[in-house]
């Protein structure tokens, strides 16, 4: 036997407690609830004071409007679901046993089942309501590409130490780089010094540059440029600022610490000059050879493998 309610003055008297027991949905009334109330009112109306026909028409109009609004909401929801195809989305659902399933990736397709939309991500099907976040694909790609945290590094000539740059990411998935090159640039982004691999070490997002690299730099503000070998050949010029303070050690020359091979060529040339005036021309040639070696030393530097 169904629930019994008292009828007072042609109206069904339903207590709040009975409503809480009977209704298992949210606090909002749907079109089925509205129709049920209307039929109940018609069934239990006072025969001596029946409800006016105009009032019924008004209620029916309200019912039609409610049904129309609900149908529009369903259409809007379905349309929104179909627009997710090709978008990068995050979905999360919890089963009846309490197991949580999460998935992220490009929405492959959308299907309709019993009037409800389902999205498929990486072969896993979720309800449209389970989608918790949608991102632009280019934004996702940028997040997975190599990157460097913005920071300012200070190097002191009178207290020289290795420079550590934190927040260096080689990227993720198919956008990951396997190595990177480091170049010191001036304020105009022009190369000042290419750092050779033996002066670099990388581990757990931290890049360490040997202090001897900076001993040849005059005081001033520089930039540390990163060149990654990822598929997009990413380059970072503006993220790390290097501030050099103090007076560089005596005997330090521009590029001298890095161009060891070139310096050796210069020494050989000087030796030829010392042998005598007759060999002077030969010595000069040796010096030229040394300069060429210096250029080679700079060109071959700058790649560290993670």
Secondary structure by P-SEA (a helix, b strand, c coil): ccbbbbbccccccccaaaaaacccccccccaaaaaaaaaaaaaaccccccccaaaaaaaaaaaaaaaaaaaaaaaaaaaaaaacccccbbbbbbccccbbbbbbcccccccccccbbbbbccccccccccccccccaaaaaaaaccccccbbbbbbcccccbbbbccccccccccccccbbbbbbccccccccccccccccccccbbbbbccccccccbbbbbbbbbbcccccccccccbbbbbbcccccccccccccaaaaaaaaaaaaaaaaccccaaaaaaaaaaaaaaaaaaaaaacccccc
